[in-house]
Amino acid sequence: PDTLGGGVVLDPAPPRHGPSNDVLARLERLRRGEPEPPPPAVPAPAAAAPAEPAAAPALSAPALAVEAELREAGLTPPLDADLEADAELAALRGAGRIGRLGRGMHAHAEALAAAEAAVVALVERDGEVTIASLRDELGLSRKFAQAYLEHCDAARITLRVGDRRVLRRRR
């Protein structure tokens, strides 16, 4: 029957975190008014070292063959089971050359980017996108249209509202 109230907002926009003692220590520092400690410094490269990015590990010939197959497939990639290349898919995913397009399916990064651009263009033109409108626009089957829309939802490009998708608001 009693209502308790009151409190102080220590951080109106906290970073995401899970349960840990570090969070409690951070909140206690904020409560005392102590400044946030600076993030750990990343060591600078040696002055004599070239300013080139570190080279990604070389991909095997089978992985490159799988990448070529996915690139050639475009917006309609084969199922992972048909590729029978789990290790190669993992290596390509780690190198950023492909992305997961749902359970048991991967697509080349270029296909994902093309589908994302098409979704954004449809929403900007029509105010929304549905599985049917994406299917018709790109000439895909319903299976692929749904997978690309779910990918856009997961990538936080779109927001599902019933059977349609709208663009998420940018801050």
N, C-alpha and C positions, 0 to 999 in steps of 0.2 A: 504493500500500500504506500510505501514511502518512495519518493523520487529523489534520486541523488543527481546532482548536476555540477557543472563547473569543469574547468580544465584549461589547459594551455596548449595551443597548437605549436609544436616545436619546429616542424618542417612541413609547410603546406604542399610541397611537391617532392616527396621522398623518392629515392631510387628504389627500384624493385629489389626485394630481398626475401629470403626465407628466414625461418627462426634461427637465431644464433646469438651468442653472447656479444659479438661485435656490434650488432644492432643496438643492444641495450647500452653498451658503452658509448656508442655514438650519440644516442638520445640523451644520456646523462651529461655528456660534454655540451650538447646544445642547451640543456636545461641550465647548466652553470654559466652559459654565455661564452664558452671557450670557442675559439675559431676552429674550423675544420682543418685537420692536418693536410698538408699538400699530398697529392697522389705520388706514389713512388716514381722516381725519375727513371726514364729509360736511358740506358747508357748510350751516349753518342758514338757513332762509328769513328774509328781512328782517322786522323786527318789524311793519312796516306791512302786510305781505302777509297776505291771509286764509289760514287754516289748512286750506283745501280741497285735496283731492288734484288733481293735474293732470288735466285732461280728456283722455280718450282721443281720438285723431283720429276725426273723424266718418266713419261708414261711408257708402258710396255707396248709392243707391237699389237698384241690382242686388244689392249685397251684403246689404242688409236683406231683399230678396225671397228670396234663397237661405237666409238665416237663418230666415225664416218657413216656408219649405218644409221645412227640416230639423226645426224645432220641431214642425210639424204631423205629420211622419212618425213622430215618437216614437222607439221602439226599433227601427224597421225603416227606416233611412234609404236613400235611393236611392244608386246608385253615382255616383262623381264623374264618370264618363264620361257619365252620363245628365244631369247638371246642366250640363255644359259651362261651368264657371265657375271656372277655376283661380285667377284673380286675386282673385275675391270670396272663395273659400275661404281663400286665404292671408291676406287682410285680416281675415276673421272669426276665423281661428286666432290671428292676432297680437293680436286684441282679447280673446281668451279666451272667445269666444262659442261656439266649436265645438272639437272635438278629433278627432284622427285615430283612426279605428277600424279600422285595418288598411290594407292596400294598396288604394288606390283607393276608400276609403270614409271619410266623416266623419259624425259625429253631433253633435247639439246638446249643449251642456254639461249641460242638464237631463236629457237621456236618459242621458248617461254617468253622472251622479250617481245616477239612479234604478237603473241596472243595477248600479253598484257597491254601492249599499245592498242590493239584492236578493241579490247574491252574498254579502255579509257576513252577511245574515240567514240564508241557506241554510246557510252553513258553521256559524254559531252554533247553528242548529237541528239539523242532521244531522251535523256534524263534518267535512263535506267537501262539495264541489260538483263535479259532472261536467257535461259538455256536455249530456247527456240530462236531468239534473235541472234545469238552468237553462232549457233549452228547454221542458220541461214546465211549470215554475213560471211563466214569463213568456209562454208561448204563442208562442215564436219558432221560426224555422227553425233548423236545425243551423248554417247559415252564420253567422247573427247571434249565436247562443249562443257559438260558438267565438270569434268576433271580440271579444265582450265579455269572455270569460275571458282571452283573450290581452292585452286592454287592462288588465285587473286585474293580470295578471302583470307587465306592463311598468310599471305604476304602483306596483308593489311592495306591492299589497294582498294578493295571493295568491301562493302558491308551488306550482308544478306538481310533483306527485309521481305519476309514471306517468300514468294517465288522469284523475286527480282533482286537485282544488286544495284547499289548506288555507290558513288565514290565516297570514300571516307574523307572527312574534312581534314585539311592540312592545317597545322598550327603556324 
